[in-house]
Amino acid sequence: MDRSQIIPSLFGVPRALIGMLHVGPLPGSPGHDTSRPLLDEQIDRAVAEAELYQVAGFDGLIIENMFDRPYLRSQVGPEVVATMTAIGREVRRAVPLPLGVQVLAAANEEAIAVAMACGGAFVRVEGFVFSHVADEGIVEADAGPLLRYRSAVGAQHIRVFADIKKKHSAHAITADVDIVETAHAAEFALADGVIVTGVATGRQADASEVAAVAAAVGVPVLVGSGITPDNVATFADADGLIVGSSVKERGDWRRPLDPDASRRLVDAFRGSRR
């Protein structure tokens, strides 16, 4: 399938606006409250926010264990997989929007397992090509093992969107490989799309880098941080925008979803899409 068909085949639109569902602290994480059962509360919150995204006019969703900080590197326990699957199943049951999965940090096989079990359509992965130093330490490239795992479990239908030169990371060890060459490498390694970000959560990506990557590769290019109503038009070269901070109260990813901010972003995006 060529680039022009991947996004429409997933989201039913030529360019997609995707909202983040930051699930609360999961079992085993430092922030998890063991004094009371939280799964039902987390499901209720995720479903409620998914419904708000749908009403606002978003094209897709991603569930992510953002509250599990500090993150483990490239693996999580079965309790995280089980909990995220339960949340994802209920979100899928309540809202028909295509659902993606990201499991931090770089727990990419686990993300595919969750997506396969909950009816997800895609995953967002880190460390797909080229090693880098993240907050959690050195993250090794895993395209080969990851796509073999996807094949082994019969999940070839789940699309893999790979962060390149990802946020919250140092890329000094690959400083001689620019972002366009990194995108080429991800495309060569059979990523279904690449994601360009700013340096941290909520920080705007470099529009010139997005444009350069979009001009260079034949897979979809998404922007994965820092999208606001004021800069949506700046990223007209992107095939998709992933939003998680600016649509929350006070622009803080830790706070609840703000319906008014969500609608403003959708209105701005639709204007740029036209």
TORTOR-96381 format. One record per residue: residue in three letters; x, z, y of N, C-alpha, C, O in turn. Coordinates in steps of 0.02 Angstrom, whole numbers, plus 32768, in hexadecimal, padded with zeros to 4 digits. Layout:
<atoms>
ALAXZYXZYXZYXZY
...
</atoms>
This chain:
<atoms>
MET802A80007FC4800080008000802C8000803E805B80278042
ASP801D7FD4806F80467FD280AA8033800980DB8000802A80D4
ARG805E8011810D80568047813D80118047815D7FF4807C8169
SER7FF8800C816D7FB9800781917F7E8021816A7F49802D8186
GLN7F87802B81287F4F804080FE7F52808980E77F2080A480D2
ILE7F8C80A980EC7F9380ED80D27F66811E80F87F41814480DA
ILE7F6B811E813A7F41814C81627EF7813C815A7ED08169814D
PRO7EE280FD81617E9B80EE81577E82810081117E4981168109
SER7EAC80F780DF7E968107809B7E8B815280927E6181678069
LEU7EB0817B80B67EA981C480B17E7281DE80DE7E48820780C9
PHE7E7181C7811C7E4781E781507E0D81BC81677DE181D4818B
GLY7E0D817C81547DD6815081697DD9813A81B17DA8811F81CB
VAL7E12814481D27E1D812F82177E638111821D7E8E812081F4
PRO7E7080E7824F7EB280CA82557EE880FB826C7F2280F3825A
ARG7ED4812D82937F02816382A87EDE81A5829D7EA281AA82AA
ALA7F0381D782857EE28215826F7EF8825182997F32825882AC
LEU7EC7827C82A77ED482BC82C77EC782F382937E9082F88278
ILE7EFB831B82857EFA8349824D7F03839082677F33839E828B
GLY7ED683BD82547ED88402826B7EF6843182387EE9842B81FC
MET7F1E846182507F3E849282247F1184CE82187EF384E88247
LEU7F0C84E381DA7EEC852181C77F22855281B17F3D854D817A
HIS7F32858181DE7F6785B281CF7F4785ED81A97F2A861981C8
VAL7F4E85ED81677F30862381407F568663814C7F928661815A
GLY7F35869C81477F5386DD81567F8886F181247F9486CC80F4
PRO7FA9872A812E7FDE874081017FC6874480B97F95876680AA
LEU7FE98723808D7FD5871F80477FF68757801E802687768035
PRO7FDC87647FE27FF987997FB8804487907FB0805D87597FA3
GLY806887C77FB680B087C67FAF80D687BF7FF0811187D07FF3
SER80B587A6802480D8879E806480DA87E0808A80AF880B807F
PRO810B87E880B78111882880DB80D3883A810480C48875810E
GLY80AE8808811C80748816814580338821811F8000882F813D
HIS8036881B80DD7FF8882280B57FE3886C80B2800C889880A4
ASP7FA4887880BE7F8888BC80BD7F6F88CA80767F3C88B08061
THR7F9388F580537F818904800D7F4A893980087F3389487FD1
SER7F35895580417F05898B803E7EBD897280357E9089998025
ARG7EB28931803D7E6F891680347E7388CD801E7EA488AB802E
PRO7E4288B57FF97E44886F7FE47E378841801F7E07884A8044
LEU7E63880F80287E5E87E480627E4B879C80507E408773807D
LEU7E47878C80107E3D87467FFE7DFB872C801A7DF886F68036
ASP7DC5875380127D85873B802C7D87873280787D6B87028092
GLU7DA98760809A7DAF875980E37DD5871A80F57DC386F68124
GLN7E0C870D80D07E3486D280DF7E0D869280D17E12866180F6
ILE7DE88692809B7DBF8657808B7D8B864C80C27D82861480DA
ASP7D69868280D67D36867B810A7D538661814B7D358636816B
ARG7D8E867A815D7DAD8663819C7DC2861981977DB685F281C4
ALA7DE08608815F7DF785C381567DBC859281567DC0855D8175
VAL7D8685A481347D4B857981327D2C857381777D18853D818C
ALA7D2785AB819B7D0A85AA81DE7D32857D820C7D1685578233
GLU7D75858282097D9E855882357D9B850F821F7D9C84E28249
ALA7D98850381DE7D9184BE81C67D50849F81E07D4F846581F4
GLU7D1B84C681E07CDB84AC81FA7CDF849F82457CC1846E825D
LEU7D0384C9826A7D0B84BD82B27D33847E82BE7D23845682EB
TYR7D68847382977D8E8435829D7D6283F982907D6583C782B4
GLN7D3883FD825D7D0C83C5824D7CDC83B782867CD2837D8299
VAL7CBD83EB82A07C8E83E282D77CB183C483147C94839B8337
ALA7CEE83D983217D1383C0835B7D24837683537D2D83538385
GLY7D29835E83157D378317830A7D7C830782ED7D9382CF82F2
PHE7D9C833A82D07DDD832D82AF7DD3830282717D9D82FF8254
ASP7E0982E0825D7E0682B282247E1F82D081E37E1182B581AE
GLY7E44830781E77E60832581AA7E78836C81B97E78838281F3
LEU7E8C838F81847EA183D581897EE083E0815E7EED83BA8130
ILE7F058414816F7F3C842B81447F38847781407F3184998173
ILE7F3C849281037F4384DA80FC7F8E84EA80F57FB384C780D3
GLU7FA2852181157FE9853381177FEE857F81197FC785A1813A
ASN801F859A80F5802A85E380F1805885FB8129808A861D811D
MET804685EA8167807085F981A1807B864481AB80B0865881C4
PHE804B866D8197805186B581A2807E86D8816E808787158172
ASP809A86B3813F80C286D1810B810B86DE8120813686E780F5
ARG811886DD8160815C86E781798177872C81688150875B8164
PRO81B98734815E81EA86FF815881E186DA811581CD86F880E3
TYR81F0869A811681E0867080DD8216867280A88251867C80B6
LEU82018666806B8230865B8035824886138038822685E88055
ARG82828605801C829F85C380208290859B7FE182A985AA7FAB
SER826885667FEA825C85337FB78237854C7F79823585297F46
GLN821A85887F7C81F2859F7F4481C785DA7F5B81D985FF7F87
VAL818D85E07F3B8162861A7F46814886317F03814E860E7ED1
GLY812A866C7F02811186877EC380CE866A7EB080AD864A7ED9
PRO80B886757E728078865C7E5B803D86797E828008865A7E86
GLU804686B57E9F801086D27EC6800086A87F047FC686A57F19
VAL803286887F218027865D7F5C8004861D7F477FD686067F68
VAL801B85FF7F107FFB85C27EF77FB285D07EE67F8685A87EF8
ALA7FA586077EC47F6186177EB07F3486237EED7EFC860A7EEF
THR7F4D86497F1E7F25865A7F587F17861C7F837EDF86117F99
MET7F4B85F47F8E7F4085B87FB67F1185877F947EEA85647FB5
THR7F1585837F527EE785587F2D7E9F85707F367E7285487F41
ALA7E9485B27F317E5185CD7F3A7E3685BE7F807DFC85AB7F88
ILE7E6085C67FB27E4B85B77FF67E3D856C7FFE7E0B8559801C
GLY7E6A85447FE47E6284FB7FEA7E2384E27FC87E0184B67FE1
ARG7E1284FF7F8E7DD584EB7F6A7D9784F97F957D6A84CF7F98
GLU7D9585337FB57D5A85447FDD7D56851A801C7D2085088032
VAL7D90850B803A7D9084DE80747D76849980607D4D847C8083
ARG7D8E848080287D77843F80107D2D843F7FFF7D0A840E800B
ARG7D1584767FE57CCE847C7FD37CA2847B80127C6A84618010
ALA7CBB849880487C93849F80857C99846380B47C69845380D7
VAL7CD3844380B57CE1840F80E77CFE83D280C47D2F83D9809F
PRO7CE1839780CE7CF8835C80A97D36833A80C67D4C830780AB
LEU7D52835580FB7D8E833581187DC8833680E67DCF836680C0
PRO7DF2830280E67E2D830280BC7E59833F80CA7E6383528104
LEU7E71835E80947E96839C809B7EDE839380847EEC83768050
GLY7F0D83AB80AD7F5383AD809B7F6A83F4808E7F478424809E
VAL7FA683FA80727FC2843B8061800B843D80768031840E8069
GLN801F847480968066848280A1807284C9808B804F84F780A0
VAL80A684D4806280BA8516804D810085238068813085028055
LEU8105855480948144856580B4816B85968088814E85C08066
ALA81AF858E808A81D4855A80AC81F0852A80788215853D804B
ALA81DC84EA807F81F484B6805281E384C28009820784AC7FDC
ALA81AC84E67FFD819484F07FB8816984B37FA7812C84B87FA2
ASN818A847B7F9E8167843B7F9C8143842E7F59810C84137F59
GLU816184427F22813F843A7EE2810084667EE080CC84517EC7
GLU810684A27EFB80CC84CE7EFE809484B07F29805984B77F19
ALA80A7848D7F5F8075846D7F89804F84377F62801284327F68
ILE807384107F3A805383DD7F12802583FE7EDF7FEE83E67ED2
ALA803B84357EC0801284587E8F7FD184717EAF7F9B846A7E92
VAL7FD6848E7EEB7F9A84A67F0E7F6C846C7F1E7F30846F7F12
ALA7F8884367F3A7F6083FC7F4C7F3C83DF7F0F7F0183CD7F13
MET7F6083DA7ED87F4183BE7E9C7F0783EA7E837ED483D07E6D
ALA7F10842C7E877EDE845A7E6D7EA284627E9A7E6B84717E83
CYS7EAB84597EDC7E7484657F0A7E5384267F247E2484297F4B
GLY7E6B83EC7F0E7E4E83AE7F257E6C83947F657E4B836F7F8A
GLY7EAA83A87F737ECB83907FAF7EE083477FA97EE6832C7F71
ALA7EEB83277FE27EFB82E07FE47F4382D27FF57F5D829C7FE7
PHE7F65830380147FAB82F880297FCE833B80307FAF836F8033
VAL801083378034803983728041806983638079807D832A8084
ARG807B8397809D80B0839480D080EC83B880B380E683F380A0
VAL8125839680AF815F83B3808E819A83B580BE81A0838D80EC
GLU81C783E580AF820583ED80D5823F83DE80A6823A83E6806A
GLY827883C980C482B483BF809C82AF8387806A82CE83898035
PHE82888354807A827F831D804B82BF82F5804282D382E5800A
VAL82E082E58079832182C48077835182E880A6833C830180DA
PHE839182E9809483C7830880BA83BF835480BE838C836E80D4
SER83F3837780A883F483BF80AE83F983D380F7841483AF8121
HIS83DE840E810783E38428814B83E28475814783D184918113
VAL83F38494817E83F284DD818183B384F381A683AC84E681E2
ALA8386851381828348852C819F834E857781AC83828595819D
ASP8319859481C8831885DD81D1832886018190834886368190
GLU831285E48158831786058117835A85F980F48367861680C0
GLY838485CE811183C385BD80F283C8857280E683A2854B8103
ILE83F4855E80BA83FF851780AD83C784FD808083BC85168049
VAL83A584CA8099836F84A98073838B8468805883A0843C807E
GLU838A8461801683A484257FF5836E83EF7FF1833383FE7FE7
ALA838383B17FF7835583797FF0833783787FAA835A83857F79
ASP82F683677FA682D6836C7F6482A983317F54827D83377F29
ALA82B382F87F74828782BF7F68828482AC7F1E824E82A17F03
GLY82BE82A97EFE82BF82957EB8829882C47E8B826B82AE7E67
PRO82A983057E8B828283347E61823983387E74820E833E7E49
LEU822A83357EB581E5833D7ECB81B983047EB2818383107E98
LEU81CF82C77EBB81A5828F7EA681A182897E5A817082707E40
ARG81D4829F7E3781D082A27DEE819D82D77DD8817982CE7DA8
TYR819C830F7DFC816A83437DEE812483277DFB80F683327DD3
ARG811C83057E3380DA82E87E4280C382B97E0A808982BA7DF7
SER80F082917DF180DF82647DBA80D0828B7D7A80A0827B7D56
ALA80F882BE7D6C80F182E37D2D80AE83067D298092830C7CF2
VAL8092831C7D62805383407D61801783127D707FDF832A7D78
GLY802482D27D757FEE82A27D807FD082A67DC57F94829C7DCD
ALA7FFA82B37DF87FE182BB7E3C7FF982837E6A8002828E7EA6
GLN800282477E4E801B82107E777FEB81FE7EB0800081DF7EE1
HIS7FAC82127EAB7F7C82047EE07F86822F7F1E7F6B82207F53
ILE7FAD82657F187FBA82927F507FF382757F7A802B826E7F61
ARG7FE482667FB8801682487FE58048827D7FFC803682B88005
VAL80878268800680BC8295801C80D38280806180F0824A806B
PHE80C582AB809380DB82A180D7811682D080E4810F830D80DF
ALA815082B380F5818E82D980F781A682E5813F81AD82B58166
ASP81B38324815081D38333818F821B8318818F823D831D815C
ILE823082FC81C7827582E581CE82948306820B8273830D823F
LYS82D3831B820582F48342823A82C5837A825182B78380828C
LYS82AD83A18222827583CD822D82848406825D82BE8418826A
LYS824D842282788251845982A7826C84988284826E849C8247
HIS828084C982AD829B8508829682D884FE826882E285238238
SER830084CB8277833984BC824D837484A28276836B848782AD
ALA83AF84AA825B83EC848D827883FF8450824F83FC84518211
HIS8412841B8271842283DC824F846983C6825D8479838A825D
ALA849583F7826984DA83E7827884FD83C4823E852783988248
ILE84EB83D78200850D83BA81C784F7837281BB8518834D8195
THR84C2835C81DC84AD831681D884AB82F7821E848382CA822B
ALA84D68310824B84D582F8829084E782AF829584D4828E82C6
ASP850B82958264851D824E826684E68221824A84EE81E48246
VAL84AE823F823684758219821E843B8224824F841F825A8252
ASP842A81F1827683F781FB82A883B181FC828983AA81F1824D
ILE837E820982B2833B82128297831F81D2827982F881D5824A
VAL833381988294831B815982798338814E8233831481398206
GLU8379815C822B8397815481E9837A818781B783738178817C
THR836A81C281D0834A81F481A4830681DB818E82F381E38154
ALA82E181BC81BC829F81A081AA82A781678178828081628149
HIS82DA813D818282E78108815182F58126810C82DD810C80D9
ALA831B815D810A832C817C80CA82ED819780A982E48190806C
ALA82C081B680D0828281D080B38257819880998238819E8065
GLU8255816180BE822E812780A7824C810B8067822880FA8038
PHE828F8105806482B080ED802882A2811A7FED829D81037FB4
ALA829C815C7FFA828F818D7FC6824581927FB5823081C07F92
LEU821D81647FCF81D6815C7FBD81A781907FDB8173819E7FBF
ALA81BA81AC8016818A81D4803B815081A780508159816C805E
ASP811481C3805280D9819D806780D0819E80B380A6817A80CE
GLY80F781C780D480F681CB811D812B81FB813481438224810D
VAL813E81F8817481708225818F8153824981CB8127822F81EE
ILE816B828681D8815282B0820D818B82C2823C81C082D98227
VAL818082B6827D81B182C682B18197830382D7815C830582E9
THR81C3833382E581AE8371830781DC837F8342820F835F834C
GLY81C783B2836981F483CF839A82228401837782268402833A
VAL8244842B839E827584588381825584968362827584B9833B
ALA821684A4837481F584E0835A81AA84D6835C819184A6837A
THR81868504833C813D8502833C8123850083838137852983AD
GLY80F584D2839180D884CC83D3810284A6840680EB849B843E
ARG813E849283F3816A846E8421816184238418815D840A83E0
GLN815F83FF8450815083B8844F81898390843081C4839E843C
ALA8177835F840881A8833083ED81C08301842481A282FC8459
ASP81F782E08416821382AE844581EE826D843A81F3824E8405
ALA81C98257846D81A0821A846681CB81DD845881B481AF8435
SER820781DB8473823281A184668249819F841D8251816A8400
GLU825381DA83FF826581DC83B8822A81C6838E823381A1835D
VAL81EE81DB839F81B381C6837A81AB817A837D819E815A834A
ALA81B4815E83B881AE811683C081E480F1839981D680BD837A
ALA8221810C839A825880EB8375824C80EC832A825880BB8308
VAL8235812583118227812A82C981ED80FC82B681F080DA8283
ALA81B980FB82DF818080D082D08193808782CF8177806082A8
ALA81C2807482F981D7802E82FB8205801C82C1820E7FE182B1
ALA8221804F82A082558042826E823D80448226825B802581FB
VAL82068069821881F2807381D381AE805481C58187804681F2
GLY81A1804A81858162802C81718130805D815580FE80488138
VAL813D809E815C810E80D2814680F180F48184810D80EE81BA
PRO80B98117817D809C813881B780CB816B81D680F2818C81B4
VAL80C78171821880EE81A2823E80BD81D2825F808F81BE8283
LEU80C682138251809B8246826D80C48274829B8101827C8292
VAL80A3829282CB80C382C482F680AA830882DF806E831382D8
GLY80D9833782D580C7837682B580CD83B582DE80CA83EC82C3
SER80D483AF832080D583EB834A80CC83D7839380DC83A083A8
GLY80B2840883BA80B184018402807D83D28420808383BF845A
ILE804B83BF83FA8018839284147FE683B9843F7FCD83ED842A
THR7FD8839F847A7FA783BC84A87F7C838484C57F8E834984BE
PRO7F44839584E47F1C836085047F43833985387F3682FE8544
ASP7F73835985587F998339858E7FCD830785747FE182DA8599
ASN7FE4830F8536801982E2851F800482B484E6802E828F84CC
VAL7FC582B684D37FAE828C849B7FC0824384A57FD882218478
ALA7FB4822B84E17FBF81E484EE800981D184E9801A819784DF
THR8035820384F1807E81F784EC809281E084A780C581BF849E
PHE806981F28475807B81E48430804E81AE8411803981B283D8
ALA8041817B84398016814584218036811E83E8801380FC83C3
ASP8078812483DF8099810283A8808E81248365809B81068331
ALA807881628365806F81888327802F817483047FFD81658323
ASP8032817682C27FF7816782987FCC81A5828D7F92819F8279
GLY7FE781E0829B7FC1821D82927FE0825582BB801C825682C7
LEU7FB6828582CF7FCC82BF82F57FB482FE82D17F7A830482C0
ILE7FE3832D82C57FD3836C82A47FD483A382D9800683AB82FC
VAL7F9D83C882DE7F9583F883167F87843E82FB7F5D844782CF
GLY7FAB847083157F9F84B382FE7FA384E983327F8885208327
SER7FC284DD836B7FCB8511839E7F9C850783DA7F7A853683EE
SER7F9B84CB83F67F7684C184347F2B84C9842D7F0884D1845E
VAL7F1184C783EF7EC984CF83E47EB6851683D37E7D852583C4
LYS7EE7854383D57ED9858A83CA7ED085AE840D7EE485948441
GLU7EB185E8840B7EA9860E84497EED861B84697F1C86318448
ARG7EF0860D84AA7F2D861684D27F6885EC84B97FA185F984CA
GLY7F5985B984907F8E858E84777FBD85B084467FF5859A843D
ASP7FA585E684277FCF860F83FA7FB7860583B27F7D861483A3
TRP7FE285EB83877FCE85DB83427FB48617831C7F8F861082EB
ARG7FC6865483327FB18691830F7F6A86A4831E7F4D86CF82FC
ARG7F4D868783527F0A869A83677ED5866C83497EE68638832D
PRO7E95867E834E7E60865483317E5A861083537E738606838B
LEU7E3A85E383317E2F85A0834B7E0085A383877DCF85C98387
ASP7E11857C83BA7DE9857983F87DBF853983F67DDB850383FD
PRO7D7E853E83ED7D54850183E87D5984D484257D5A8497841E
ASP7D5D84F284617D6184C9849D7DA384A384A07DA5846884B1
ALA7DD984C584907E1B84A484907E1D846D845B7E3B84388466
SER7DFC847884237DFA844583EE7DD5840784067DEC83CF83FA
ARG7D9D841184277D7783D884407D9D83B284767D9B83748479
ARG7DC083D784A27DE783B584D67E1D838984B77E2A835284CE
LEU7E3C83A284837E71837B84627E53833D84417E7083078445
VAL7E1B834584207DFB830C84007DE782D884347DF1829C8428
ASP7DCC82ED846C7DB982BD84A07DF7829784BA7DF4825B84C4
ALA7E2E82BB84C37E6B829A84DA7E86826A84A67E9D823384B6
PHE7E82827F84677E9B825484317E708215842B7E8B81DE8422
ARG7E2F821D842F7E0481E284297E1081B284627E0E81758459
GLY7E1D81CD849D7E2E81A184D57E6D817A84C97E71813F84D8
SER7EA0819C84AD7EDF8179849F7ED6814984657EF681148463
ARG7EAB815A84347EA0812F83FA7E7F80EE840F7E8F80B883F6
ARG7E5080F3843E7E3080B584567E63808884797E5180528490
</atoms>
